[in-house]
Each structure stands twice: as C-alpha cells, then as structure tokens.
Amino acid sequence: MQNNKPIIGITMGDPSSIGPEIAVKSLNHRKINEICNPVIVGDAKVIDKAVSDLNLNKKVKRIKYMNEAKYSFDTINVYDLNLVDLDKLKVGEVSAASGEAAFQSVKKVIDLALSNEIDATVTGPLHKESINLAGHKFSGHTEIYAHYTNTKKYAMLLVEEDLRVIHVSTHVSLRQACDSVKKERIIEVTELINDACKQFGISNPRIAIAALNPHAGDGGLFGDEEIKEIIPAVKELKQKGINVEGPYPADTLFAIAKGGTFDGCVAMYHDQGHIPFKLVGFNWDKETNKMKSVRGVNITLGLPIIRTSVDHGTAFEIAGKGIASENAMVLAIEYAVQMVKNKYSNK
C-alpha cells in the first residue's frame, strides 16, 4: 500500500498481442489511477511504443526497483525486464521470443507479490503456443501461478455482472474432464467460490451446482456421475453449512444464474462454464465482423496472492491496430483492488 492505495502489478501480456495496448489504455482511465497505484511489469520499450502508437499523453518511467515508482496520471511506471528486441518483434504472430517475454513478465509479477512489494497482480493475455515454444510447458496462467506459488488446491473463477462461475476442471481434454468429476473436487471448488463471494461482500452466498450429463442424468439413464459424485458432494456441502443447490441441468442453470438467482455456479468442465460466461460478456458486431466489447474477469482462487485477469485471448488479428477494447482489463484491475481492500478489512 502507498498513500492508502494498493499497488497493482499488471503484466504486459504477449508483446505480439493486444496486451500492451489494453494495459496502457486501462491506465488512461482516471478512475484506475484514483483507486490504485499501477505498475506494468514487462518491457518498457514495448509499452513506450504502445503509448506512442495510441498518441497518449503519457510518460513511461522505467524502474528496476519498486521504490523508484512515481505514481501520477500522466506517468506509466514499467518494471522493465528488458525482454524484447523491437526490431525482431513480430506483431500478430506466434513466436518463442514473445512467449518468453510474456512468461518472464508473469514470473516476475508473482515474485513481486510473494515478496509483498505489490498488493495484487493482474495479467494481460498470453498465447499458450508461444510460451510452450519458449520451453515453458504450462497450459495457461492458472497453472503457472499454481506452480510458482506451490499451490495444490486452486480453481478458475469467471465473473461478469451477476454471473460467477468456477470450474471443477479447466485445461484438460473432455474425456479427462468427465473423469475429473469427483465428490472431493466438487466440494473443494464450491468452498472456494463460497469464500470468494464472501470476499465480494455477499454474506450468505447461494451456490448452484451444474450437472455433468443431459437432464442431470435422468436418474442414471444418461450417466451416473450425478448419483455417484455430484449429489453426495451437495449433501456434504449442506452439512458444512454452505447454501448450495443442485445438480441443475446446465442448459437451464446459467440462464437462471444470469438473472441473479444464484451468487455463484459450479461448472463441471471448461466449456460448460465458459460458453455462457462469454455469451454474457462478449459482444460481437456482425457488420464489422469484430468484437464491439469484451468484458469479464478471470480470478484464480486458492492462491496465497491475488490474481485477476482479462478473460480473452491475445487477439493477434487486431494487434497493433489500436482498436482493442480495454474494458476487461479495467474490470480486472477494479476487482483486484476490491479484493485487496476486503483482504485488509477482514484482518
């Protein structure tokens, strides 16, 4: 904390992507500078280029130590890792060099949070193929954070308006996802979203559990995971005092949840939770064949540090064109600030 405002570390994301653009655009919102002290972690040259390309009236301040940062609306502090050769940067393309830069930015922001030099972390988009080409065998941010914080029990939470969705499994094959529907894991992630909702100021969260199979299995006609794993998990969660209901057929649950009936939903696998979430937060314009707006926040629960993120990809097809929406990044920063404040108020 500095001047009663949390210090938020923001990764630049993949430098070949829209990451640098949405990072600097988000810091051009006065409200962001009013609620926190932001620092971009990455490459100062890349951020300087983004500022110049967007014709923003901002000064980029390169820092090597957090105590060198000077917080003001006209200054963007960049914790400079000197990662990118601009002459070789391939905007809009998958590359090992950009993957390495994105990965090192994430690793550094985790280090800064673990050493309490920053209060929370916010991540820009990275490209899984690029970081794997760079030799880092991770399937995404969530797994990187879990590895470098030595966290065993964690889960991805998606938030947009009244819809909050956590997942029993994420980046595995659909076949593996079905095998991952186990009572113990369902209980684990439900407890995580219940605690998160309380962090967001909801005193007695109402949590809904999605079924895995069509029609919640119809008594075993379409699969027995509900009978063997999900219903026993719901019963045990109720015994623990958690206000939980289900399993609900997924094709009706999320429409009800969108209306605000539930404070949180537990999805059984990646696409079951992501599809309704993106229908709410992503706004496609068929006339321009582009996204008009992209909203929604990805929060990793169970970590010893705070991590929020945009929940969209690298958008290579529009990288460097100055037309990317920063809405999701602004929301991610706002959620990080809220979580920091609730963390201190609950001490």
Secondary structure as a PSIPRED ss2 file (coil, helix, strand):
# PSIPRED VFORMAT (PSIPRED V4.0)

   1 M C   1.000  0.000  0.000
   2 Q E   0.000  0.000  1.000
   3 N C   1.000  0.000  0.000
   4 N C   1.000  0.000  0.000
   5 K E   0.000  0.000  1.000
   6 P C   1.000  0.000  0.000
   7 I E   0.000  0.000  1.000
   8 I E   0.000  0.000  1.000
   9 G E   0.000  0.000  1.000
  10 I E   0.000  0.000  1.000
  11 T E   0.000  0.000  1.000
  12 M C   1.000  0.000  0.000
  13 G C   1.000  0.000  0.000
  14 D C   1.000  0.000  0.000
  15 P C   1.000  0.000  0.000
  16 S C   1.000  0.000  0.000
  17 S C   1.000  0.000  0.000
  18 I C   1.000  0.000  0.000
  19 G H   0.000  1.000  0.000
  20 P H   0.000  1.000  0.000
  21 E H   0.000  1.000  0.000
  22 I H   0.000  1.000  0.000
  23 A H   0.000  1.000  0.000
  24 V H   0.000  1.000  0.000
  25 K H   0.000  1.000  0.000
  26 S H   0.000  1.000  0.000
  27 L C   1.000  0.000  0.000
  28 N C   1.000  0.000  0.000
  29 H C   1.000  0.000  0.000
  30 R H   0.000  1.000  0.000
  31 K H   0.000  1.000  0.000
  32 I H   0.000  1.000  0.000
  33 N H   0.000  1.000  0.000
  34 E H   0.000  1.000  0.000
  35 I H   0.000  1.000  0.000
  36 C C   1.000  0.000  0.000
  37 N E   0.000  0.000  1.000
  38 P E   0.000  0.000  1.000
  39 V E   0.000  0.000  1.000
  40 I E   0.000  0.000  1.000
  41 V E   0.000  0.000  1.000
  42 G E   0.000  0.000  1.000
  43 D C   1.000  0.000  0.000
  44 A H   0.000  1.000  0.000
  45 K H   0.000  1.000  0.000
  46 V H   0.000  1.000  0.000
  47 I H   0.000  1.000  0.000
  48 D H   0.000  1.000  0.000
  49 K H   0.000  1.000  0.000
  50 A H   0.000  1.000  0.000
  51 V H   0.000  1.000  0.000
  52 S H   0.000  1.000  0.000
  53 D H   0.000  1.000  0.000
  54 L C   1.000  0.000  0.000
  55 N C   1.000  0.000  0.000
  56 L C   1.000  0.000  0.000
  57 N C   1.000  0.000  0.000
  58 K C   1.000  0.000  0.000
  59 K E   0.000  0.000  1.000
  60 V E   0.000  0.000  1.000
  61 K E   0.000  0.000  1.000
  62 R E   0.000  0.000  1.000
  63 I E   0.000  0.000  1.000
  64 K C   1.000  0.000  0.000
  65 Y C   1.000  0.000  0.000
  66 M H   0.000  1.000  0.000
  67 N H   0.000  1.000  0.000
  68 E H   0.000  1.000  0.000
  69 A C   1.000  0.000  0.000
  70 K C   1.000  0.000  0.000
  71 Y C   1.000  0.000  0.000
  72 S E   0.000  0.000  1.000
  73 F C   1.000  0.000  0.000
  74 D C   1.000  0.000  0.000
  75 T E   0.000  0.000  1.000
  76 I E   0.000  0.000  1.000
  77 N E   0.000  0.000  1.000
  78 V E   0.000  0.000  1.000
  79 Y E   0.000  0.000  1.000
  80 D E   0.000  0.000  1.000
  81 L C   1.000  0.000  0.000
  82 N C   1.000  0.000  0.000
  83 L C   1.000  0.000  0.000
  84 V C   1.000  0.000  0.000
  85 D C   1.000  0.000  0.000
  86 L H   0.000  1.000  0.000
  87 D H   0.000  1.000  0.000
  88 K H   0.000  1.000  0.000
  89 L C   1.000  0.000  0.000
  90 K C   1.000  0.000  0.000
  91 V C   1.000  0.000  0.000
  92 G C   1.000  0.000  0.000
  93 E C   1.000  0.000  0.000
  94 V C   1.000  0.000  0.000
  95 S C   1.000  0.000  0.000
  96 A H   0.000  1.000  0.000
  97 A H   0.000  1.000  0.000
  98 S H   0.000  1.000  0.000
  99 G H   0.000  1.000  0.000
 100 E H   0.000  1.000  0.000
 101 A H   0.000  1.000  0.000
 102 A H   0.000  1.000  0.000
 103 F H   0.000  1.000  0.000
 104 Q H   0.000  1.000  0.000
 105 S H   0.000  1.000  0.000
 106 V H   0.000  1.000  0.000
 107 K H   0.000  1.000  0.000
 108 K H   0.000  1.000  0.000
 109 V H   0.000  1.000  0.000
 110 I H   0.000  1.000  0.000
 111 D H   0.000  1.000  0.000
 112 L H   0.000  1.000  0.000
 113 A H   0.000  1.000  0.000
 114 L H   0.000  1.000  0.000
 115 S C   1.000  0.000  0.000
 116 N C   1.000  0.000  0.000
 117 E C   1.000  0.000  0.000
 118 I C   1.000  0.000  0.000
 119 D C   1.000  0.000  0.000
 120 A E   0.000  0.000  1.000
 121 T E   0.000  0.000  1.000
 122 V E   0.000  0.000  1.000
 123 T E   0.000  0.000  1.000
 124 G C   1.000  0.000  0.000
 125 P C   1.000  0.000  0.000
 126 L C   1.000  0.000  0.000
 127 H C   1.000  0.000  0.000
 128 K H   0.000  1.000  0.000
 129 E H   0.000  1.000  0.000
 130 S H   0.000  1.000  0.000
 131 I H   0.000  1.000  0.000
 132 N H   0.000  1.000  0.000
 133 L H   0.000  1.000  0.000
 134 A C   1.000  0.000  0.000
 135 G C   1.000  0.000  0.000
 136 H C   1.000  0.000  0.000
 137 K C   1.000  0.000  0.000
 138 F C   1.000  0.000  0.000
 139 S C   1.000  0.000  0.000
 140 G C   1.000  0.000  0.000
 141 H H   0.000  1.000  0.000
 142 T H   0.000  1.000  0.000
 143 E H   0.000  1.000  0.000
 144 I H   0.000  1.000  0.000
 145 Y H   0.000  1.000  0.000
 146 A H   0.000  1.000  0.000
 147 H H   0.000  1.000  0.000
 148 Y H   0.000  1.000  0.000
 149 T C   1.000  0.000  0.000
 150 N C   1.000  0.000  0.000
 151 T C   1.000  0.000  0.000
 152 K C   1.000  0.000  0.000
 153 K C   1.000  0.000  0.000
 154 Y C   1.000  0.000  0.000
 155 A E   0.000  0.000  1.000
 156 M E   0.000  0.000  1.000
 157 L E   0.000  0.000  1.000
 158 L E   0.000  0.000  1.000
 159 V E   0.000  0.000  1.000
 160 E E   0.000  0.000  1.000
 161 E C   1.000  0.000  0.000
 162 D C   1.000  0.000  0.000
 163 L E   0.000  0.000  1.000
 164 R E   0.000  0.000  1.000
 165 V E   0.000  0.000  1.000
 166 I E   0.000  0.000  1.000
 167 H E   0.000  0.000  1.000
 168 V C   1.000  0.000  0.000
 169 S C   1.000  0.000  0.000
 170 T C   1.000  0.000  0.000
 171 H C   1.000  0.000  0.000
 172 V C   1.000  0.000  0.000
 173 S C   1.000  0.000  0.000
 174 L H   0.000  1.000  0.000
 175 R H   0.000  1.000  0.000
 176 Q H   0.000  1.000  0.000
 177 A H   0.000  1.000  0.000
 178 C H   0.000  1.000  0.000
 179 D H   0.000  1.000  0.000
 180 S C   1.000  0.000  0.000
 181 V C   1.000  0.000  0.000
 182 K C   1.000  0.000  0.000
 183 K H   0.000  1.000  0.000
 184 E H   0.000  1.000  0.000
 185 R H   0.000  1.000  0.000
 186 I H   0.000  1.000  0.000
 187 I H   0.000  1.000  0.000
 188 E H   0.000  1.000  0.000
 189 V H   0.000  1.000  0.000
 190 T H   0.000  1.000  0.000
 191 E H   0.000  1.000  0.000
 192 L H   0.000  1.000  0.000
 193 I H   0.000  1.000  0.000
 194 N H   0.000  1.000  0.000
 195 D H   0.000  1.000  0.000
 196 A H   0.000  1.000  0.000
 197 C H   0.000  1.000  0.000
 198 K H   0.000  1.000  0.000
 199 Q H   0.000  1.000  0.000
 200 F C   1.000  0.000  0.000
 201 G C   1.000  0.000  0.000
 202 I C   1.000  0.000  0.000
 203 S C   1.000  0.000  0.000
 204 N C   1.000  0.000  0.000
 205 P C   1.000  0.000  0.000
 206 R C   1.000  0.000  0.000
 207 I E   0.000  0.000  1.000
 208 A E   0.000  0.000  1.000
 209 I E   0.000  0.000  1.000
 210 A E   0.000  0.000  1.000
 211 A C   1.000  0.000  0.000
 212 L C   1.000  0.000  0.000
 213 N C   1.000  0.000  0.000
 214 P H   0.000  1.000  0.000
 215 H H   0.000  1.000  0.000
 216 A H   0.000  1.000  0.000
 217 G H   0.000  1.000  0.000
 218 D H   0.000  1.000  0.000
 219 G H   0.000  1.000  0.000
 220 G H   0.000  1.000  0.000
 221 L C   1.000  0.000  0.000
 222 F C   1.000  0.000  0.000
 223 G C   1.000  0.000  0.000
 224 D C   1.000  0.000  0.000
 225 E H   0.000  1.000  0.000
 226 E H   0.000  1.000  0.000
 227 I H   0.000  1.000  0.000
 228 K H   0.000  1.000  0.000
 229 E H   0.000  1.000  0.000
 230 I H   0.000  1.000  0.000
 231 I H   0.000  1.000  0.000
 232 P H   0.000  1.000  0.000
 233 A H   0.000  1.000  0.000
 234 V H   0.000  1.000  0.000
 235 K H   0.000  1.000  0.000
 236 E H   0.000  1.000  0.000
 237 L H   0.000  1.000  0.000
 238 K H   0.000  1.000  0.000
 239 Q H   0.000  1.000  0.000
 240 K C   1.000  0.000  0.000
 241 G C   1.000  0.000  0.000
 242 I C   1.000  0.000  0.000
 243 N C   1.000  0.000  0.000
 244 V E   0.000  0.000  1.000
 245 E E   0.000  0.000  1.000
 246 G E   0.000  0.000  1.000
 247 P E   0.000  0.000  1.000
 248 Y E   0.000  0.000  1.000
 249 P C   1.000  0.000  0.000
 250 A H   0.000  1.000  0.000
 251 D H   0.000  1.000  0.000
 252 T H   0.000  1.000  0.000
 253 L H   0.000  1.000  0.000
 254 F H   0.000  1.000  0.000
 255 A H   0.000  1.000  0.000
 256 I H   0.000  1.000  0.000
 257 A H   0.000  1.000  0.000
 258 K H   0.000  1.000  0.000
 259 G C   1.000  0.000  0.000
 260 G C   1.000  0.000  0.000
 261 T C   1.000  0.000  0.000
 262 F C   1.000  0.000  0.000
 263 D C   1.000  0.000  0.000
 264 G E   0.000  0.000  1.000
 265 C E   0.000  0.000  1.000
 266 V E   0.000  0.000  1.000
 267 A E   0.000  0.000  1.000
 268 M C   1.000  0.000  0.000
 269 Y C   1.000  0.000  0.000
 270 H H   0.000  1.000  0.000
 271 D H   0.000  1.000  0.000
 272 Q H   0.000  1.000  0.000
 273 G H   0.000  1.000  0.000
 274 H H   0.000  1.000  0.000
 275 I H   0.000  1.000  0.000
 276 P H   0.000  1.000  0.000
 277 F H   0.000  1.000  0.000
 278 K H   0.000  1.000  0.000
 279 L H   0.000  1.000  0.000
 280 V H   0.000  1.000  0.000
 281 G H   0.000  1.000  0.000
 282 F E   0.000  0.000  1.000
 283 N E   0.000  0.000  1.000
 284 W E   0.000  0.000  1.000
 285 D E   0.000  0.000  1.000
 286 K C   1.000  0.000  0.000
 287 E C   1.000  0.000  0.000
 288 T C   1.000  0.000  0.000
 289 N C   1.000  0.000  0.000
 290 K E   0.000  0.000  1.000
 291 M E   0.000  0.000  1.000
 292 K E   0.000  0.000  1.000
 293 S E   0.000  0.000  1.000
 294 V E   0.000  0.000  1.000
 295 R C   1.000  0.000  0.000
 296 G C   1.000  0.000  0.000
 297 V E   0.000  0.000  1.000
 298 N E   0.000  0.000  1.000
 299 I E   0.000  0.000  1.000
 300 T E   0.000  0.000  1.000
 301 L E   0.000  0.000  1.000
 302 G C   1.000  0.000  0.000
 303 L C   1.000  0.000  0.000
 304 P C   1.000  0.000  0.000
 305 I C   1.000  0.000  0.000
 306 I C   1.000  0.000  0.000
 307 R E   0.000  0.000  1.000
 308 T E   0.000  0.000  1.000
 309 S E   0.000  0.000  1.000
 310 V E   0.000  0.000  1.000
 311 D C   1.000  0.000  0.000
 312 H C   1.000  0.000  0.000
 313 G C   1.000  0.000  0.000
 314 T C   1.000  0.000  0.000
 315 A C   1.000  0.000  0.000
 316 F H   0.000  1.000  0.000
 317 E H   0.000  1.000  0.000
 318 I H   0.000  1.000  0.000
 319 A C   1.000  0.000  0.000
 320 G C   1.000  0.000  0.000
 321 K C   1.000  0.000  0.000
 322 G C   1.000  0.000  0.000
 323 I C   1.000  0.000  0.000
 324 A C   1.000  0.000  0.000
 325 S C   1.000  0.000  0.000
 326 E C   1.000  0.000  0.000
 327 N H   0.000  1.000  0.000
 328 A H   0.000  1.000  0.000
 329 M H   0.000  1.000  0.000
 330 V H   0.000  1.000  0.000
 331 L H   0.000  1.000  0.000
 332 A H   0.000  1.000  0.000
 333 I H   0.000  1.000  0.000
 334 E H   0.000  1.000  0.000
 335 Y H   0.000  1.000  0.000
 336 A H   0.000  1.000  0.000
 337 V H   0.000  1.000  0.000
 338 Q H   0.000  1.000  0.000
 339 M H   0.000  1.000  0.000
 340 V H   0.000  1.000  0.000
 341 K H   0.000  1.000  0.000
 342 N H   0.000  1.000  0.000
 343 K H   0.000  1.000  0.000
 344 Y H   0.000  1.000  0.000
 345 S H   0.000  1.000  0.000
 346 N C   1.000  0.000  0.000
 347 K C   1.000  0.000  0.000
